[in-house]
Amino acid sequence: MQKYTENIIDMVKKKKLFADQGGPIIMAQIENEYTNVQLSYREAGKMHIKWAADKVIATYNGIPLVMCKQKDAPDSVISTCNGRECGDTFTDPNGPNKPSLWTENWTAQYRVFGDPPSQRSAEDISFSIAHFFAKNGTMNNYYMVW
């Protein structure tokens, strides 16, 4: 993971794609929903989260770093929400000076073969976003639009 992450960051830096270099990348995510498996690794799971954040920050620290659904994210990382109703389910971004970010607003949901469609209406999505912002949300990102 370290070698892969360092290579990606180096390629992006060389192309000057990070926002602080004038590029379009405004933040980056390291680990995604690791909290779902973290407990099975006990103390090593906690250590992995800190290690991952520390390694990325040591490689590049010019833009904010996020971890989705990681309530115990290190101080240098913003924990973000994903789901359909982050206005109801997201408690906080794991620190008083961090923005409240919704990085995966599901317009639909993955399906197992035979499941009924789960497409959300535009009205439901709009209400959920308004509700999130009413509860101090600061950013919403759609996952997946197409």
CYANA upper distance limits for C-alpha pairs under 8 A (distance plus 0.5 A):
  1 MET  CA      5 THR  CA      6.48
  2 GLN  CA      6 GLU  CA      6.54
  2 GLN  CA     52 ALA  CA      8.43
  2 GLN  CA     55 LYS  CA      7.56
  3 LYS  CA      7 ASN  CA      6.62
  4 TYR  CA      8 ILE  CA      6.79
  5 THR  CA      9 ILE  CA      6.64
  5 THR  CA     56 VAL  CA      7.74
  6 GLU  CA     10 ASP  CA      6.51
  6 GLU  CA     56 VAL  CA      7.98
  6 GLU  CA     59 THR  CA      7.02
  7 ASN  CA     11 MET  CA      6.69
  8 ILE  CA     12 VAL  CA      6.75
  9 ILE  CA     13 LYS  CA      6.53
  9 ILE  CA     59 THR  CA      7.82
  9 ILE  CA     60 TYR  CA      7.67
 10 ASP  CA     14 LYS  CA      6.60
 11 MET  CA     15 LYS  CA      6.94
 12 VAL  CA     16 LYS  CA      6.67
 12 VAL  CA     17 LEU  CA      6.01
 12 VAL  CA     18 PHE  CA      7.48
 13 LYS  CA     17 LEU  CA      6.75
 13 LYS  CA     18 PHE  CA      7.20
 16 LYS  CA     21 GLN  CA      5.90
 16 LYS  CA     22 GLY  CA      7.31
 16 LYS  CA     23 GLY  CA      6.38
 17 LEU  CA     21 GLN  CA      7.05
 17 LEU  CA     22 GLY  CA      7.31
 17 LEU  CA     23 GLY  CA      4.42
 17 LEU  CA     24 PRO  CA      6.36
 17 LEU  CA     25 ILE  CA      6.45
 18 PHE  CA     22 GLY  CA      7.01
 18 PHE  CA     23 GLY  CA      5.22
 18 PHE  CA     24 PRO  CA      6.62
 18 PHE  CA     25 ILE  CA      5.21
 18 PHE  CA     26 ILE  CA      6.98
 18 PHE  CA     62 GLY  CA      8.00
 18 PHE  CA     63 ILE  CA      7.68
 19 ALA  CA     23 GLY  CA      4.96
 19 ALA  CA     24 PRO  CA      5.88
 19 ALA  CA     25 ILE  CA      5.74
 19 ALA  CA     26 ILE  CA      5.66
 19 ALA  CA     62 GLY  CA      8.43
 19 ALA  CA     63 ILE  CA      7.52
 20 ASP  CA     62 GLY  CA      6.58
 20 ASP  CA     63 ILE  CA      7.44
 26 ILE  CA     63 ILE  CA      6.63
 26 ILE  CA     64 PRO  CA      7.80
 27 MET  CA     63 ILE  CA      5.76
 27 MET  CA     64 PRO  CA      5.40
 27 MET  CA     65 LEU  CA      6.34
 27 MET  CA     66 VAL  CA      7.86
 28 ALA  CA     63 ILE  CA      7.74
 28 ALA  CA     64 PRO  CA      7.07
 28 ALA  CA     65 LEU  CA      5.59
 28 ALA  CA     66 VAL  CA      6.69
 29 GLN  CA     65 LEU  CA      6.16
 29 GLN  CA     66 VAL  CA      5.18
 29 GLN  CA     67 MET  CA      6.10
 29 GLN  CA     68 CYS  CA      8.11
 30 ILE  CA     52 ALA  CA      7.54
 30 ILE  CA     53 ALA  CA      7.58
 30 ILE  CA     56 VAL  CA      8.25
 30 ILE  CA     65 LEU  CA      7.58
 30 ILE  CA     66 VAL  CA      6.95
 30 ILE  CA     67 MET  CA      6.30
 31 GLU  CA     49 ILE  CA      8.47
 31 GLU  CA     52 ALA  CA      8.23
 31 GLU  CA     67 MET  CA      6.28
 31 GLU  CA     68 CYS  CA      7.80
 32 ASN  CA     67 MET  CA      6.49
 32 ASN  CA     68 CYS  CA      5.74
 32 ASN  CA     69 LYS  CA      7.95
 33 GLU  CA     67 MET  CA      7.82
 33 GLU  CA     68 CYS  CA      5.90
 33 GLU  CA     69 LYS  CA      5.85
 33 GLU  CA     70 GLN  CA      6.99
 34 TYR  CA     38 GLN  CA      6.33
 34 TYR  CA     69 LYS  CA      8.30
 34 TYR  CA     70 GLN  CA      7.49
 35 THR  CA     39 LEU  CA      7.67
 35 THR  CA     69 LYS  CA      7.32
 35 THR  CA     70 GLN  CA      6.21
 35 THR  CA     71 LYS  CA      8.43
 37 VAL  CA     41 TYR  CA      7.76
 38 GLN  CA     42 ARG  CA      7.22
 38 GLN  CA     45 GLY  CA      5.16
 38 GLN  CA     46 LYS  CA      7.44
 39 LEU  CA     45 GLY  CA      7.03
 40 SER  CA     45 GLY  CA      8.00
 41 TYR  CA     45 GLY  CA      5.22
 42 ARG  CA     46 LYS  CA      7.55
 43 GLU  CA     47 MET  CA      6.79
 44 ALA  CA     48 HIS  CA      6.55
 45 GLY  CA     49 ILE  CA      7.14
 46 LYS  CA     50 LYS  CA      7.21
 47 MET  CA     51 TRP  CA      6.51
 48 HIS  CA     52 ALA  CA      6.45
 49 ILE  CA     53 ALA  CA      6.84
 49 ILE  CA     73 ALA  CA      7.32
 49 ILE  CA     74 PRO  CA      7.99
 50 LYS  CA     54 ASP  CA      6.55
 50 LYS  CA     73 ALA  CA      7.95
 50 LYS  CA     74 PRO  CA      6.57
 51 TRP  CA     55 LYS  CA      6.54
 52 ALA  CA     56 VAL  CA      6.85
 53 ALA  CA     57 ILE  CA      6.63
 53 ALA  CA     65 LEU  CA      8.49
 53 ALA  CA     74 PRO  CA      7.62
 53 ALA  CA     76 SER  CA      7.91
 53 ALA  CA     77 VAL  CA      7.54
 54 ASP  CA     58 ALA  CA      6.49
 55 LYS  CA     59 THR  CA      6.77
 56 VAL  CA     60 TYR  CA      6.56
 56 VAL  CA     61 ASN  CA      8.01
 57 ILE  CA     61 ASN  CA      5.34
 64 PRO  CA     77 VAL  CA      7.73
 64 PRO  CA     78 ILE  CA      8.13
 65 LEU  CA     76 SER  CA      7.85
 65 LEU  CA     77 VAL  CA      5.67
 65 LEU  CA     78 ILE  CA      6.83
 66 VAL  CA     77 VAL  CA      5.74
 66 VAL  CA     78 ILE  CA      5.11
 66 VAL  CA     79 SER  CA      6.28
 66 VAL  CA     80 THR  CA      7.17
 67 MET  CA     73 ALA  CA      7.35
 67 MET  CA     77 VAL  CA      7.24
 67 MET  CA     78 ILE  CA      6.76
 67 MET  CA     79 SER  CA      5.55
 67 MET  CA     80 THR  CA      6.68
 68 CYS  CA     79 SER  CA      6.14
 68 CYS  CA     80 THR  CA      5.15
 68 CYS  CA     81 CYS  CA      6.43
 68 CYS  CA     82 ASN  CA      7.40
 68 CYS  CA    103 THR  CA      7.78
 69 LYS  CA     79 SER  CA      6.45
 69 LYS  CA     80 THR  CA      6.02
 69 LYS  CA     81 CYS  CA      5.93
 69 LYS  CA     82 ASN  CA      7.38
 70 GLN  CA     79 SER  CA      5.75
 70 GLN  CA     80 THR  CA      7.67
 71 LYS  CA     79 SER  CA      6.50
 71 LYS  CA     93 PRO  CA      8.04
 71 LYS  CA     94 ASN  CA      6.37
 72 ASP  CA     79 SER  CA      8.38
 72 ASP  CA     94 ASN  CA      7.57
 73 ALA  CA     77 VAL  CA      6.38
 73 ALA  CA     78 ILE  CA      7.35
 73 ALA  CA     79 SER  CA      6.52
 73 ALA  CA     94 ASN  CA      7.63
 74 PRO  CA     78 ILE  CA      8.46
 75 ASP  CA     95 GLY  CA      7.90
 78 ILE  CA     93 PRO  CA      6.57
 78 ILE  CA     94 ASN  CA      7.31
 78 ILE  CA     95 GLY  CA      8.39
 78 ILE  CA     98 LYS  CA      6.99
 78 ILE  CA     99 PRO  CA      8.15
 79 SER  CA     93 PRO  CA      5.53
 79 SER  CA     94 ASN  CA      6.44
 79 SER  CA    101 LEU  CA      8.41
 80 THR  CA     93 PRO  CA      6.57
 80 THR  CA    100 SER  CA      7.39
 80 THR  CA    101 LEU  CA      5.69
 80 THR  CA    102 TRP  CA      6.32
 80 THR  CA    103 THR  CA      6.76
 81 CYS  CA     86 CYS  CA      6.77
 81 CYS  CA     90 PHE  CA      6.52
 81 CYS  CA    101 LEU  CA      6.85
 81 CYS  CA    102 TRP  CA      5.26
 81 CYS  CA    103 THR  CA      6.57
 81 CYS  CA    104 GLU  CA      7.36
 82 ASN  CA     86 CYS  CA      7.17
 82 ASN  CA    102 TRP  CA      6.31
 82 ASN  CA    103 THR  CA      6.30
 82 ASN  CA    104 GLU  CA      4.82
 82 ASN  CA    105 ASN  CA      6.42
 82 ASN  CA    106 TRP  CA      8.03
 83 GLY  CA    104 GLU  CA      6.61
 83 GLY  CA    105 ASN  CA      6.06
 83 GLY  CA    106 TRP  CA      6.20
 84 ARG  CA    105 ASN  CA      6.28
 84 ARG  CA    106 TRP  CA      5.96
 84 ARG  CA    107 THR  CA      8.13
 84 ARG  CA    125 ILE  CA      8.41
 84 ARG  CA    128 SER  CA      7.87
 85 GLU  CA     89 THR  CA      6.64
 85 GLU  CA    128 SER  CA      6.37
 85 GLU  CA    132 PHE  CA      8.30
 86 CYS  CA     90 PHE  CA      5.49
 86 CYS  CA    102 TRP  CA      7.34
 86 CYS  CA    128 SER  CA      7.97
 86 CYS  CA    132 PHE  CA      6.62
 87 GLY  CA    128 SER  CA      7.12
 87 GLY  CA    129 ILE  CA      7.95
 87 GLY  CA    131 HIS  CA      5.89
 87 GLY  CA    132 PHE  CA      4.32
 87 GLY  CA    133 PHE  CA      7.98
 87 GLY  CA    134 ALA  CA      8.46
 87 GLY  CA    135 LYS  CA      6.86
 87 GLY  CA    137 GLY  CA      8.24
 88 ASP  CA    132 PHE  CA      8.06
 92 ASP  CA    100 SER  CA      7.07
 93 PRO  CA     98 LYS  CA      6.59
 93 PRO  CA     99 PRO  CA      6.98
 93 PRO  CA    100 SER  CA      5.82
 93 PRO  CA    101 LEU  CA      7.82
 94 ASN  CA     98 LYS  CA      7.92
 99 PRO  CA    137 GLY  CA      7.88
 99 PRO  CA    138 THR  CA      6.60
100 SER  CA    136 ASN  CA      7.28
100 SER  CA    137 GLY  CA      5.39
100 SER  CA    138 THR  CA      5.91
100 SER  CA    139 MET  CA      7.45
101 LEU  CA    137 GLY  CA      6.78
101 LEU  CA    138 THR  CA      6.35
101 LEU  CA    139 MET  CA      5.43
101 LEU  CA    140 ASN  CA      6.87
102 TRP  CA    137 GLY  CA      8.08
102 TRP  CA    139 MET  CA      6.42
102 TRP  CA    140 ASN  CA      5.27
102 TRP  CA    141 ASN  CA      6.64
103 THR  CA    139 MET  CA      8.15
103 THR  CA    140 ASN  CA      6.56
103 THR  CA    141 ASN  CA      5.43
103 THR  CA    142 TYR  CA      7.67
103 THR  CA    143 TYR  CA      8.21
104 GLU  CA    140 ASN  CA      8.12
104 GLU  CA    141 ASN  CA      6.22
104 GLU  CA    142 TYR  CA      6.14
104 GLU  CA    143 TYR  CA      5.40
104 GLU  CA    144 MET  CA      8.46
105 ASN  CA    140 ASN  CA      7.41
105 ASN  CA    141 ASN  CA      6.37
105 ASN  CA    142 TYR  CA      5.13
105 ASN  CA    143 TYR  CA      5.82
105 ASN  CA    144 MET  CA      8.46
106 TRP  CA    142 TYR  CA      6.78
106 TRP  CA    143 TYR  CA      5.58
106 TRP  CA    144 MET  CA      7.06
107 THR  CA    119 GLN  CA      6.80
107 THR  CA    120 ARG  CA      6.14
107 THR  CA    125 ILE  CA      7.56
107 THR  CA    142 TYR  CA      7.41
107 THR  CA    143 TYR  CA      7.04
107 THR  CA    144 MET  CA      7.07
107 THR  CA    145 VAL  CA      7.05
108 ALA  CA    118 SER  CA      5.91
108 ALA  CA    119 GLN  CA      4.92
108 ALA  CA    120 ARG  CA      6.40
108 ALA  CA    144 MET  CA      8.11
109 GLN  CA    118 SER  CA      6.44
109 GLN  CA    119 GLN  CA      7.66
111 ARG  CA    115 ASP  CA      6.29
111 ARG  CA    116 PRO  CA      8.19
111 ARG  CA    117 PRO  CA      7.95
120 ARG  CA    124 ASP  CA      6.82
120 ARG  CA    125 ILE  CA      7.14
121 SER  CA    125 ILE  CA      6.88
122 ALA  CA    126 SER  CA      6.51
123 GLU  CA    127 PHE  CA      6.57
124 ASP  CA    128 SER  CA      6.66
125 ILE  CA    129 ILE  CA      6.77
126 SER  CA    130 ALA  CA      6.69
127 PHE  CA    131 HIS  CA      6.54
128 SER  CA    132 PHE  CA      6.67
129 ILE  CA    133 PHE  CA      6.76
129 ILE  CA    140 ASN  CA      7.72
130 ALA  CA    134 ALA  CA      6.56
131 HIS  CA    135 LYS  CA      6.93
132 PHE  CA    136 ASN  CA      7.29
132 PHE  CA    137 GLY  CA      5.68
133 PHE  CA    137 GLY  CA      4.61
133 PHE  CA    138 THR  CA      6.91
